[in-house]
Amino acid sequence: MSTTKALQGVRVVDFGQLTAGANTSAMLADLGADVIKVESGAYMDLFRAVGARDSEPGWWNRSPQFRFTNRNKRGVAFDLKSEEGRRLVFELIKDADVVVENFRRGVLERLGLTYPALAAANPRIVLASISSQGESGPNRMHASFGSTLDATGGVASITGYADGPPAISGMDVNYPDQIVSLFATGIVIAAVREAKRTGRGAHLDLSQREITSFLIGEEILAAAAGVSATRSGNAQAGIILQDCFRSADGRWVAVTVADETAAAKLPAPDLAAWIAGQPAEQAVAVLAAAGIPAAVSLDGLDLLHRPDLWGHTLIRHEDGSLVKGMPYDFGGRPLEIRRTAPDLGQHTEEVLTGILGLGPAEIERLKTLGVTRAEPSS
Amino acid sequence: MSAREPARPLAGVSILEVNNPAAPIAVRLAASLAGKIAADLGAAVVKLEPAGGDPTRRLPPFLPIGPEGERSALFQFLNTGKNAVTAPDAGRVEAAGILLKGRIDLLLCEDGDPVLAAAGGRGIPSVEVAGWPAGVADAKAPLSDFTVLALGGLLDMVGDPAREPLRLGGHQGAYAAGLSTFTALMAQLVAKEAGLAPEPARLSLVETMIWVNWKAICGAEADGKAPTRQGDRSEFQVIPCRDGWIALVFTVTQYGAVCDLIGDPRLRDPKFATRAGRIRYGAELYGMLKPWFAARDREAIYAEAQGRGVPLGPAYTPADLLEDPQYLARGFIAEMTHPTLGTLKLPQVPVQWNGRSFAPSPVGATTFEALARVRAA
């Protein structure tokens, strides 16, 4: 049986927002976990608003960004500002295996959902707290937004033109937000495994800034020995030539000439002039045939038309929509989209009945009180 | 790891990491990072290097002193906690086969390595790191970390639109895939322990980079137009302050706080009130903002901005990070005593697990014959 069932029987309560948290839960869902995304009319995943395409009723359910990253989850609307809402979520966590959250620091405490409180009710719970700076230290309350961490994590200082400022990945990438779930998912799986073996869960304190710095670990190690990296455009230490060159058809061609052996195989002494005389694809083909890594710098539109490069990372759902797949596959099979991203509160009643065991009268009472309201607060 | 330290989470898990001499270096870096994370979390990771040693041993950055083959900071960072063994000149695949006869829980391998067949035959779950997605027409084409960024569309997103696209510093094409590889290893491990007889896992650097850059594709699908690099027309820019650089980043709801921070009434002009306006009149806006930053030190700016909830941040260098109060308070930068290189400082695996962190230990070395004897026993 495929590893995509590896987390079958594992329940995840998902407070994840935007990319870092929501995507970690999505990756757990892809491996078979039952992920219940908790939102409310007053506290929606910000992607529902950031990616909203219109202002017609139901706009909060149509964001492409939200739908890209929340497949395979169930969704409930519990108002965490109300006593009743907090009680419901606590009941849910009592019988869950994992909680994923990337609230601003302090919010979890205000909700009464600290790790000691959760562990007292459920000793095997794994709480994955994904934050900017981590749970401790003088800067634990510092805020960041995606590319802030390119800067404070150190990647920006070694990214940029040789004559220019540090460069960040920017609003449309927010690189530090993307990488965190690739790592956090594996750590959560390891902690779930440990909880199953020992009966003891864990509080996983994941700092996005530390994860970013970890990915320039060799430069930190070298800097401690007095060897400092600098910004050098596309050049890279140890590689004799690496850059982008403009082709005859106006594309940028990225080329890595690793060493003298590779340089001896170049089709012409002046690589820039040679590429300027070739269509990009032809230049890439000639260089590749000579054993020299070369590729056209693709943009999002190019990639949309290159499904051969997607592998299993993007899936065209049967309803026509495109969603994120898995960055890996098991047995060569694509991700199974068991359900599309939930509308706000889509599975509230199902969860109240099926997991919390509430009857119709109680469900109606919660609805009347507004605890399970499934529309944004005005 | 000290003798009195409690067992790490992956203690008792045994992983064979096999280096394929035919794999691109970027693939090696990805696989090595995944093996390193597992090793630092307590797994027993044996790294089977090709005859002549892993070429990463000879890649920069280099430490100022130390024996040849050991003073690569890249190699030392990527191989902490592992036991490295060089395959005999003849028969790398056979050597892997001998090691696989011992107790191995997981096989980590690279780019179509024939050792995969041996693992499959023994029911050992595997994770294969490749450069290209399976089935792509140019699957044998040479590839580098840089061309992975180009193929994944990330290169197009960074830099100035009037100039060549820019790579992110370091080895991000490889390392993003390294993180995915670690997660795939954990998924395979729990699948095996659940009795699922897991099928081989595979991932590629190109796929992972496309996965990372999903917003560009999502944007292209939604708008018919791809987002691209904005340079100094970007909504968020890195601007000079008196003693360095600051990345000015804020959300749509935080512009008022930015205005309060700078205190220049011109920033309240209605044309800057919306995100669209701030992008349209970005040159004018940043022209007003820059003098305020240029007259101040980065730490003072950082403290005042954070106090007002503006999520900007200084562009720290790797050397800055070694002295960073937050990192020092959390013990994120570990000291590791290497037998020949002395005391090294490096970031540890970025998780605190019930407040516990996992300091790395230097890569160890053994001979194939010794290891084969232990494994067979």
HADDOCK unambig.tbl for C-alpha pairs under 7 A between the chains (distance, minus, plus):
assign (segid A and resid 1 and name CA) (segid B and resid 196 and name CA) 5.22 0.50 0.50
assign (segid A and resid 1 and name CA) (segid B and resid 197 and name CA) 6.20 0.50 0.50
assign (segid A and resid 1 and name CA) (segid B and resid 198 and name CA) 6.27 0.50 0.50
assign (segid A and resid 2 and name CA) (segid B and resid 196 and name CA) 6.89 0.50 0.50
assign (segid A and resid 2 and name CA) (segid B and resid 198 and name CA) 5.56 0.50 0.50
assign (segid A and resid 2 and name CA) (segid B and resid 199 and name CA) 6.10 0.50 0.50
assign (segid A and resid 3 and name CA) (segid B and resid 187 and name CA) 6.58 0.50 0.50
assign (segid A and resid 3 and name CA) (segid B and resid 188 and name CA) 6.27 0.50 0.50
assign (segid A and resid 3 and name CA) (segid B and resid 191 and name CA) 5.48 0.50 0.50
assign (segid A and resid 3 and name CA) (segid B and resid 198 and name CA) 5.50 0.50 0.50
assign (segid A and resid 6 and name CA) (segid B and resid 187 and name CA) 6.48 0.50 0.50
assign (segid A and resid 6 and name CA) (segid B and resid 190 and name CA) 6.20 0.50 0.50
assign (segid A and resid 6 and name CA) (segid B and resid 191 and name CA) 4.60 0.50 0.50
assign (segid A and resid 64 and name CA) (segid B and resid 218 and name CA) 6.95 0.50 0.50
assign (segid A and resid 65 and name CA) (segid B and resid 218 and name CA) 6.92 0.50 0.50
assign (segid A and resid 136 and name CA) (segid B and resid 330 and name CA) 6.72 0.50 0.50
assign (segid A and resid 137 and name CA) (segid B and resid 326 and name CA) 5.26 0.50 0.50
assign (segid A and resid 137 and name CA) (segid B and resid 329 and name CA) 5.30 0.50 0.50
assign (segid A and resid 137 and name CA) (segid B and resid 330 and name CA) 5.99 0.50 0.50
assign (segid A and resid 138 and name CA) (segid B and resid 326 and name CA) 5.85 0.50 0.50
assign (segid A and resid 139 and name CA) (segid B and resid 326 and name CA) 5.93 0.50 0.50
assign (segid A and resid 142 and name CA) (segid B and resid 306 and name CA) 6.02 0.50 0.50
assign (segid A and resid 143 and name CA) (segid B and resid 306 and name CA) 6.78 0.50 0.50
assign (segid A and resid 143 and name CA) (segid B and resid 309 and name CA) 6.63 0.50 0.50
assign (segid A and resid 143 and name CA) (segid B and resid 311 and name CA) 4.98 0.50 0.50
assign (segid A and resid 144 and name CA) (segid B and resid 311 and name CA) 4.46 0.50 0.50
assign (segid A and resid 144 and name CA) (segid B and resid 312 and name CA) 6.73 0.50 0.50
assign (segid A and resid 145 and name CA) (segid B and resid 249 and name CA) 6.72 0.50 0.50
assign (segid A and resid 145 and name CA) (segid B and resid 250 and name CA) 6.89 0.50 0.50
assign (segid A and resid 145 and name CA) (segid B and resid 311 and name CA) 6.12 0.50 0.50
assign (segid A and resid 148 and name CA) (segid B and resid 247 and name CA) 6.17 0.50 0.50
assign (segid A and resid 148 and name CA) (segid B and resid 249 and name CA) 6.11 0.50 0.50
assign (segid A and resid 148 and name CA) (segid B and resid 311 and name CA) 6.74 0.50 0.50
assign (segid A and resid 148 and name CA) (segid B and resid 312 and name CA) 5.74 0.50 0.50
assign (segid A and resid 148 and name CA) (segid B and resid 313 and name CA) 5.43 0.50 0.50
assign (segid A and resid 151 and name CA) (segid B and resid 247 and name CA) 6.22 0.50 0.50
assign (segid A and resid 151 and name CA) (segid B and resid 313 and name CA) 6.25 0.50 0.50
assign (segid A and resid 151 and name CA) (segid B and resid 314 and name CA) 5.87 0.50 0.50
assign (segid A and resid 151 and name CA) (segid B and resid 315 and name CA) 4.04 0.50 0.50
assign (segid A and resid 151 and name CA) (segid B and resid 316 and name CA) 6.15 0.50 0.50
assign (segid A and resid 152 and name CA) (segid B and resid 313 and name CA) 5.74 0.50 0.50
assign (segid A and resid 152 and name CA) (segid B and resid 314 and name CA) 5.61 0.50 0.50
assign (segid A and resid 152 and name CA) (segid B and resid 315 and name CA) 5.34 0.50 0.50
assign (segid A and resid 152 and name CA) (segid B and resid 316 and name CA) 5.35 0.50 0.50
assign (segid A and resid 153 and name CA) (segid B and resid 316 and name CA) 6.83 0.50 0.50
assign (segid A and resid 154 and name CA) (segid B and resid 315 and name CA) 6.36 0.50 0.50
assign (segid A and resid 154 and name CA) (segid B and resid 316 and name CA) 5.04 0.50 0.50
assign (segid A and resid 154 and name CA) (segid B and resid 317 and name CA) 5.23 0.50 0.50
assign (segid A and resid 154 and name CA) (segid B and resid 318 and name CA) 5.83 0.50 0.50
assign (segid A and resid 155 and name CA) (segid B and resid 169 and name CA) 5.92 0.50 0.50
assign (segid A and resid 156 and name CA) (segid B and resid 315 and name CA) 6.20 0.50 0.50
assign (segid A and resid 157 and name CA) (segid B and resid 315 and name CA) 5.70 0.50 0.50
assign (segid A and resid 157 and name CA) (segid B and resid 316 and name CA) 6.19 0.50 0.50
assign (segid A and resid 157 and name CA) (segid B and resid 317 and name CA) 5.34 0.50 0.50
assign (segid A and resid 158 and name CA) (segid B and resid 169 and name CA) 5.02 0.50 0.50
assign (segid A and resid 159 and name CA) (segid B and resid 167 and name CA) 6.95 0.50 0.50
assign (segid A and resid 159 and name CA) (segid B and resid 168 and name CA) 5.24 0.50 0.50
assign (segid A and resid 159 and name CA) (segid B and resid 169 and name CA) 4.59 0.50 0.50
assign (segid A and resid 160 and name CA) (segid B and resid 166 and name CA) 6.78 0.50 0.50
assign (segid A and resid 165 and name CA) (segid B and resid 238 and name CA) 6.83 0.50 0.50
assign (segid A and resid 166 and name CA) (segid B and resid 238 and name CA) 6.59 0.50 0.50
assign (segid A and resid 167 and name CA) (segid B and resid 159 and name CA) 6.92 0.50 0.50
assign (segid A and resid 167 and name CA) (segid B and resid 238 and name CA) 6.69 0.50 0.50
assign (segid A and resid 169 and name CA) (segid B and resid 157 and name CA) 6.93 0.50 0.50
assign (segid A and resid 169 and name CA) (segid B and resid 158 and name CA) 5.70 0.50 0.50
assign (segid A and resid 170 and name CA) (segid B and resid 236 and name CA) 6.64 0.50 0.50
assign (segid A and resid 172 and name CA) (segid B and resid 215 and name CA) 6.36 0.50 0.50
assign (segid A and resid 172 and name CA) (segid B and resid 216 and name CA) 6.78 0.50 0.50
assign (segid A and resid 172 and name CA) (segid B and resid 227 and name CA) 6.93 0.50 0.50
assign (segid A and resid 173 and name CA) (segid B and resid 213 and name CA) 6.18 0.50 0.50
assign (segid A and resid 173 and name CA) (segid B and resid 215 and name CA) 6.58 0.50 0.50
assign (segid A and resid 178 and name CA) (segid B and resid 212 and name CA) 5.48 0.50 0.50
assign (segid A and resid 179 and name CA) (segid B and resid 176 and name CA) 6.22 0.50 0.50
assign (segid A and resid 179 and name CA) (segid B and resid 212 and name CA) 6.89 0.50 0.50
assign (segid A and resid 182 and name CA) (segid B and resid 179 and name CA) 5.50 0.50 0.50
assign (segid A and resid 182 and name CA) (segid B and resid 180 and name CA) 5.12 0.50 0.50
assign (segid A and resid 182 and name CA) (segid B and resid 183 and name CA) 6.74 0.50 0.50
assign (segid A and resid 183 and name CA) (segid B and resid 179 and name CA) 5.09 0.50 0.50
assign (segid A and resid 183 and name CA) (segid B and resid 180 and name CA) 6.65 0.50 0.50
assign (segid A and resid 183 and name CA) (segid B and resid 183 and name CA) 6.39 0.50 0.50
assign (segid A and resid 185 and name CA) (segid B and resid 183 and name CA) 6.20 0.50 0.50
assign (segid A and resid 186 and name CA) (segid B and resid 182 and name CA) 6.28 0.50 0.50
assign (segid A and resid 186 and name CA) (segid B and resid 183 and name CA) 3.80 0.50 0.50
assign (segid A and resid 186 and name CA) (segid B and resid 186 and name CA) 5.71 0.50 0.50
assign (segid A and resid 189 and name CA) (segid B and resid 186 and name CA) 6.26 0.50 0.50
assign (segid A and resid 189 and name CA) (segid B and resid 187 and name CA) 6.88 0.50 0.50
assign (segid A and resid 190 and name CA) (segid B and resid 186 and name CA) 6.26 0.50 0.50
assign (segid A and resid 193 and name CA) (segid B and resid 190 and name CA) 6.70 0.50 0.50
assign (segid A and resid 194 and name CA) (segid B and resid 9 and name CA) 6.57 0.50 0.50
assign (segid A and resid 202 and name CA) (segid B and resid 353 and name CA) 6.35 0.50 0.50
assign (segid A and resid 202 and name CA) (segid B and resid 354 and name CA) 5.57 0.50 0.50
assign (segid A and resid 203 and name CA) (segid B and resid 353 and name CA) 5.87 0.50 0.50
assign (segid A and resid 203 and name CA) (segid B and resid 354 and name CA) 4.94 0.50 0.50
assign (segid A and resid 204 and name CA) (segid B and resid 351 and name CA) 6.52 0.50 0.50
assign (segid A and resid 204 and name CA) (segid B and resid 352 and name CA) 5.83 0.50 0.50
assign (segid A and resid 204 and name CA) (segid B and resid 353 and name CA) 4.81 0.50 0.50
assign (segid A and resid 204 and name CA) (segid B and resid 354 and name CA) 6.36 0.50 0.50
assign (segid A and resid 205 and name CA) (segid B and resid 351 and name CA) 5.70 0.50 0.50
assign (segid A and resid 205 and name CA) (segid B and resid 352 and name CA) 4.94 0.50 0.50
assign (segid A and resid 205 and name CA) (segid B and resid 353 and name CA) 6.37 0.50 0.50
assign (segid A and resid 206 and name CA) (segid B and resid 350 and name CA) 6.59 0.50 0.50
assign (segid A and resid 206 and name CA) (segid B and resid 351 and name CA) 5.04 0.50 0.50
assign (segid A and resid 206 and name CA) (segid B and resid 352 and name CA) 6.69 0.50 0.50
assign (segid A and resid 207 and name CA) (segid B and resid 350 and name CA) 6.96 0.50 0.50
assign (segid A and resid 210 and name CA) (segid B and resid 350 and name CA) 5.62 0.50 0.50
assign (segid A and resid 211 and name CA) (segid B and resid 350 and name CA) 5.41 0.50 0.50
assign (segid A and resid 214 and name CA) (segid B and resid 347 and name CA) 5.86 0.50 0.50
assign (segid A and resid 214 and name CA) (segid B and resid 350 and name CA) 6.77 0.50 0.50
assign (segid A and resid 215 and name CA) (segid B and resid 175 and name CA) 6.41 0.50 0.50
assign (segid A and resid 216 and name CA) (segid B and resid 170 and name CA) 5.86 0.50 0.50
assign (segid A and resid 217 and name CA) (segid B and resid 77 and name CA) 6.45 0.50 0.50
assign (segid A and resid 217 and name CA) (segid B and resid 346 and name CA) 6.33 0.50 0.50
assign (segid A and resid 217 and name CA) (segid B and resid 347 and name CA) 5.95 0.50 0.50
assign (segid A and resid 218 and name CA) (segid B and resid 73 and name CA) 5.27 0.50 0.50
assign (segid A and resid 218 and name CA) (segid B and resid 74 and name CA) 4.91 0.50 0.50
assign (segid A and resid 218 and name CA) (segid B and resid 77 and name CA) 5.51 0.50 0.50
assign (segid A and resid 219 and name CA) (segid B and resid 318 and name CA) 6.19 0.50 0.50
assign (segid A and resid 220 and name CA) (segid B and resid 318 and name CA) 4.80 0.50 0.50
assign (segid A and resid 220 and name CA) (segid B and resid 319 and name CA) 6.52 0.50 0.50
assign (segid A and resid 220 and name CA) (segid B and resid 346 and name CA) 6.03 0.50 0.50
assign (segid A and resid 221 and name CA) (segid B and resid 73 and name CA) 6.25 0.50 0.50
assign (segid A and resid 221 and name CA) (segid B and resid 344 and name CA) 6.68 0.50 0.50
assign (segid A and resid 221 and name CA) (segid B and resid 345 and name CA) 5.47 0.50 0.50
assign (segid A and resid 221 and name CA) (segid B and resid 346 and name CA) 4.77 0.50 0.50
assign (segid A and resid 222 and name CA) (segid B and resid 61 and name CA) 6.42 0.50 0.50
assign (segid A and resid 222 and name CA) (segid B and resid 62 and name CA) 6.89 0.50 0.50
assign (segid A and resid 222 and name CA) (segid B and resid 63 and name CA) 6.01 0.50 0.50
assign (segid A and resid 222 and name CA) (segid B and resid 73 and name CA) 5.87 0.50 0.50
assign (segid A and resid 223 and name CA) (segid B and resid 318 and name CA) 6.11 0.50 0.50
assign (segid A and resid 223 and name CA) (segid B and resid 319 and name CA) 5.22 0.50 0.50
assign (segid A and resid 224 and name CA) (segid B and resid 319 and name CA) 6.64 0.50 0.50
assign (segid A and resid 224 and name CA) (segid B and resid 345 and name CA) 6.01 0.50 0.50
assign (segid A and resid 225 and name CA) (segid B and resid 63 and name CA) 6.30 0.50 0.50
assign (segid A and resid 233 and name CA) (segid B and resid 166 and name CA) 6.27 0.50 0.50
assign (segid A and resid 234 and name CA) (segid B and resid 166 and name CA) 5.96 0.50 0.50
assign (segid A and resid 234 and name CA) (segid B and resid 167 and name CA) 5.72 0.50 0.50
assign (segid A and resid 237 and name CA) (segid B and resid 60 and name CA) 6.37 0.50 0.50
assign (segid A and resid 238 and name CA) (segid B and resid 59 and name CA) 6.38 0.50 0.50
assign (segid A and resid 238 and name CA) (segid B and resid 60 and name CA) 6.07 0.50 0.50
assign (segid A and resid 244 and name CA) (segid B and resid 164 and name CA) 5.99 0.50 0.50
assign (segid A and resid 244 and name CA) (segid B and resid 165 and name CA) 6.94 0.50 0.50
assign (segid A and resid 254 and name CA) (segid B and resid 147 and name CA) 5.93 0.50 0.50
assign (segid A and resid 254 and name CA) (segid B and resid 150 and name CA) 6.58 0.50 0.50
assign (segid A and resid 255 and name CA) (segid B and resid 147 and name CA) 6.85 0.50 0.50
assign (segid A and resid 256 and name CA) (segid B and resid 144 and name CA) 6.75 0.50 0.50
assign (segid A and resid 288 and name CA) (segid B and resid 141 and name CA) 5.79 0.50 0.50
assign (segid A and resid 288 and name CA) (segid B and resid 142 and name CA) 6.09 0.50 0.50
assign (segid A and resid 291 and name CA) (segid B and resid 142 and name CA) 5.78 0.50 0.50
assign (segid A and resid 292 and name CA) (segid B and resid 142 and name CA) 6.04 0.50 0.50
assign (segid A and resid 293 and name CA) (segid B and resid 142 and name CA) 4.65 0.50 0.50
assign (segid A and resid 293 and name CA) (segid B and resid 143 and name CA) 4.57 0.50 0.50
assign (segid A and resid 293 and name CA) (segid B and resid 144 and name CA) 5.94 0.50 0.50
assign (segid A and resid 293 and name CA) (segid B and resid 147 and name CA) 6.63 0.50 0.50
assign (segid A and resid 294 and name CA) (segid B and resid 147 and name CA) 6.00 0.50 0.50
assign (segid A and resid 295 and name CA) (segid B and resid 147 and name CA) 5.47 0.50 0.50
assign (segid A and resid 295 and name CA) (segid B and resid 150 and name CA) 6.29 0.50 0.50
assign (segid A and resid 295 and name CA) (segid B and resid 151 and name CA) 6.46 0.50 0.50
assign (segid A and resid 296 and name CA) (segid B and resid 150 and name CA) 6.35 0.50 0.50
assign (segid A and resid 296 and name CA) (segid B and resid 151 and name CA) 6.87 0.50 0.50
assign (segid A and resid 297 and name CA) (segid B and resid 150 and name CA) 4.27 0.50 0.50
assign (segid A and resid 297 and name CA) (segid B and resid 151 and name CA) 6.15 0.50 0.50
assign (segid A and resid 297 and name CA) (segid B and resid 153 and name CA) 6.43 0.50 0.50
assign (segid A and resid 297 and name CA) (segid B and resid 155 and name CA) 6.46 0.50 0.50
assign (segid A and resid 297 and name CA) (segid B and resid 156 and name CA) 6.09 0.50 0.50
assign (segid A and resid 298 and name CA) (segid B and resid 150 and name CA) 5.93 0.50 0.50
assign (segid A and resid 298 and name CA) (segid B and resid 151 and name CA) 5.77 0.50 0.50
assign (segid A and resid 298 and name CA) (segid B and resid 152 and name CA) 6.99 0.50 0.50
assign (segid A and resid 298 and name CA) (segid B and resid 153 and name CA) 4.82 0.50 0.50
assign (segid A and resid 298 and name CA) (segid B and resid 156 and name CA) 6.53 0.50 0.50
assign (segid A and resid 299 and name CA) (segid B and resid 153 and name CA) 4.92 0.50 0.50
assign (segid A and resid 299 and name CA) (segid B and resid 156 and name CA) 5.89 0.50 0.50
assign (segid A and resid 299 and name CA) (segid B and resid 226 and name CA) 6.34 0.50 0.50
assign (segid A and resid 300 and name CA) (segid B and resid 153 and name CA) 6.39 0.50 0.50
assign (segid A and resid 300 and name CA) (segid B and resid 216 and name CA) 4.64 0.50 0.50
assign (segid A and resid 300 and name CA) (segid B and resid 217 and name CA) 4.40 0.50 0.50
assign (segid A and resid 300 and name CA) (segid B and resid 220 and name CA) 5.58 0.50 0.50
assign (segid A and resid 300 and name CA) (segid B and resid 226 and name CA) 4.91 0.50 0.50
assign (segid A and resid 300 and name CA) (segid B and resid 227 and name CA) 6.93 0.50 0.50
assign (segid A and resid 301 and name CA) (segid B and resid 217 and name CA) 6.53 0.50 0.50
assign (segid A and resid 301 and name CA) (segid B and resid 220 and name CA) 5.26 0.50 0.50
assign (segid A and resid 301 and name CA) (segid B and resid 225 and name CA) 6.52 0.50 0.50
assign (segid A and resid 301 and name CA) (segid B and resid 226 and name CA) 5.26 0.50 0.50
assign (segid A and resid 303 and name CA) (segid B and resid 217 and name CA) 6.66 0.50 0.50
assign (segid A and resid 304 and name CA) (segid B and resid 217 and name CA) 6.02 0.50 0.50
assign (segid A and resid 308 and name CA) (segid B and resid 136 and name CA) 5.69 0.50 0.50
assign (segid A and resid 309 and name CA) (segid B and resid 133 and name CA) 6.20 0.50 0.50
assign (segid A and resid 309 and name CA) (segid B and resid 136 and name CA) 6.69 0.50 0.50
assign (segid A and resid 309 and name CA) (segid B and resid 207 and name CA) 6.74 0.50 0.50
assign (segid A and resid 310 and name CA) (segid B and resid 207 and name CA) 5.76 0.50 0.50
assign (segid A and resid 310 and name CA) (segid B and resid 210 and name CA) 6.82 0.50 0.50
assign (segid A and resid 311 and name CA) (segid B and resid 133 and name CA) 5.14 0.50 0.50
assign (segid A and resid 311 and name CA) (segid B and resid 134 and name CA) 6.74 0.50 0.50
assign (segid A and resid 311 and name CA) (segid B and resid 207 and name CA) 6.01 0.50 0.50
assign (segid A and resid 313 and name CA) (segid B and resid 207 and name CA) 6.02 0.50 0.50
assign (segid A and resid 313 and name CA) (segid B and resid 211 and name CA) 5.56 0.50 0.50
assign (segid A and resid 327 and name CA) (segid B and resid 180 and name CA) 6.63 0.50 0.50
assign (segid A and resid 327 and name CA) (segid B and resid 203 and name CA) 6.46 0.50 0.50
assign (segid A and resid 327 and name CA) (segid B and resid 207 and name CA) 6.22 0.50 0.50
assign (segid A and resid 327 and name CA) (segid B and resid 208 and name CA) 5.21 0.50 0.50
assign (segid A and resid 327 and name CA) (segid B and resid 211 and name CA) 6.30 0.50 0.50
assign (segid A and resid 328 and name CA) (segid B and resid 184 and name CA) 6.98 0.50 0.50
assign (segid A and resid 328 and name CA) (segid B and resid 201 and name CA) 6.77 0.50 0.50
assign (segid A and resid 328 and name CA) (segid B and resid 202 and name CA) 5.64 0.50 0.50
assign (segid A and resid 328 and name CA) (segid B and resid 203 and name CA) 4.41 0.50 0.50
assign (segid A and resid 329 and name CA) (segid B and resid 201 and name CA) 5.48 0.50 0.50
assign (segid A and resid 329 and name CA) (segid B and resid 202 and name CA) 5.48 0.50 0.50
assign (segid A and resid 329 and name CA) (segid B and resid 203 and name CA) 6.46 0.50 0.50
assign (segid A and resid 330 and name CA) (segid B and resid 199 and name CA) 5.73 0.50 0.50
assign (segid A and resid 330 and name CA) (segid B and resid 200 and name CA) 5.65 0.50 0.50
assign (segid A and resid 330 and name CA) (segid B and resid 201 and name CA) 4.30 0.50 0.50
assign (segid A and resid 330 and name CA) (segid B and resid 202 and name CA) 6.52 0.50 0.50
assign (segid A and resid 331 and name CA) (segid B and resid 199 and name CA) 4.88 0.50 0.50
assign (segid A and resid 331 and name CA) (segid B and resid 200 and name CA) 5.34 0.50 0.50
assign (segid A and resid 331 and name CA) (segid B and resid 201 and name CA) 6.20 0.50 0.50
